[in-house]
Structure formats: structure tokens, C-alpha cells
Amino acid sequence: MANLRDLRLRMRAIKQTLQVTRAMNLISTAKLRKGRKILEDTEPYFNRIQKSMGNILSGAGSVKSEFFNRVPAKPRSAVIVVSSDRGLAGGFNATVFRQVHSLCEKLANPILVLIGSVGYRYFLHSPYIILENFSFQSRLPELQDAQEISDFIISQFLWGVFDEVYILYTHMYSAIKLVPVLTQILPLSAERMRKGGADRADSIDFEYIPSEEAVFDTLAPLYIKGVIYGAMVESYVSEQSARMAAMNEASGNAEDMLTSLQVQYNRIRQAGITSEVSEIISGSSALH
């Protein structure tokens, strides 16, 4: 009977765990859909900004901007690392952290700007300098969050704290394929932005007031905010996908354990019933 009580307690605990993993799976599914919808809605706006900047560079002979500062021979590099604020997402964060180590080994003077509590707890014990940490309590990133981060990055870049900025985040190619993506944010590449502009043969020539440089310098922070916001939402969506996969696997394991324990419980219970019946029959035979 002691074994039966033990098994009942274990089965009850597994059933409770199964309820939690299923609930987390449903929550992550809803968050993933919402995140993807927001990303689809905002992408055209920031793509238009990038095209406008490309058009300015294509139409003007040359545009002088602080965002095009040359990188020195030994640049100080800032790496924005986008991780999650919570765990239970499989290897989501570990994959990003491996890429950070690989990148920092190639950079001369890496400085980390962290987004996410998990990343902060991990790199707090690393040899890399942490310049700043941002945490948004696992909620869906908003534009003001990206604005706060981009304002900080741009101000530090213009003040010369670092000479180039990279952002490392996770992109969800599919439900089963999550890939870390590395993008250089600063300094801006005039050549790359010209390619991203619209075809000048089909576009309208605009007059920029007060000047091409002034309009470009106004659009550049919006573009940088868009890149950071896109990376944060992409990472958020990828996190939910990873958590869904982890919770699916955990639910499957819990169901397998529950099935195994149920079979074991039934066997012990049946053995006990058989033993009791045998004792009754033996006792009855003895009386006769």
C-alpha cells in the first residue's frame, strides 16, 4: 500500500506539471501570433525610412553625417545582445550566448549592451564589460522601449564611447529553425543604403529642406530605432517559438511518465487484489 500511495503522489505531481506546461504552451502560442502581427504591421514603415535614406544618398553627390564616422584601426565595439527575461525556452539563450563569445573573440575591445535579464545574469560573471542592461519583464517590446535603447546607443556613439555597434538577436525562419543573426548598426554604410533605395529612374526628385544632410540626420535615428525594434520583436517571437517547442517536449515526457506510472500502479493494485482473493479462498478452504 505504501508503494501505491507513493505512485499516487508522483502521478498527481506529474499531472500538475502537465497542466502548467500545456498552459505555458497556449500562452506562448498567443504571444507568438501577436508578435508576428505587430512585426508585419511595422516593417513597411521602417522599410520606407530606409528607402528614403537611400534615395537621399543616391540623389546627392555626397552626404556628410556623423553617422558615417570612419572606424579606426583598433575600434571599440559595442555588441547589443538580445536575450529573454525568463527561462524555460530550451536552448534559445544558450545559442545566442555562444555567438556572443565567438564574436567577442574577434573584436579588439568588446563592450556589451544587454537586453534581457537572462543575458545579464549570464554575462555578469564573464570577462566582458557590461555598459548597460535593459529589461522589459518579458512583455512584448514597444516602440518606446526601442526608442530608449536607440537614444542611448546613438548618444554613446556620437560621444565616442565606441566606434561601431552590432546587434545579435534570434530570427525565426520557421517553427523548428531559430538562427542567431548579427547585424551592424553603426556606422551606417552609404553604399549599402544606396542599394536599399528606390530606383532613381522611376522615382521623383525631391527638394530637401533645409538640406539633404539635415533630413538624413533626422531619418538616421528613426532607422536605427527601427532596426533595434525589429530585432527585439524578432527575438521575442523566436523566444515564444522556442518555449512552445520546449513545453511540447515537456508535455510529451510528462505524458509518457504518467502512462508508465499508471501501468505500474495498475500492476501493483492488481497484484494486491489477487493476493487478497487468494487469501480469502485459502481461508474458505481451511474452514471446510
RAFEN-V382598 format. One line per field, one symbol per residue. psi: psi as a letter, one per 40 degrees, with the letter a starting at -180 (. if undefined). A space follows every 50 residues. Layout:
BEGIN
psi->???
END
This chain:
BEGIN
psi->dddddddddddddddddddddddddddddddddddddddddddddddddd dddddddddidihhidefiihidgihhhhhhhaieiaffbfddddddddd dddddeidghhhhhhhddddddedeieihhdihhhffeihiidddddddd ddddddddeedieihihhihhhdidehhhhhhhhdiiihddddddeiihd deiihihhhdiddddddddddddddddddddddddddddddddddddddd ddddddddddddddddddddddddddddddddddddd.
END
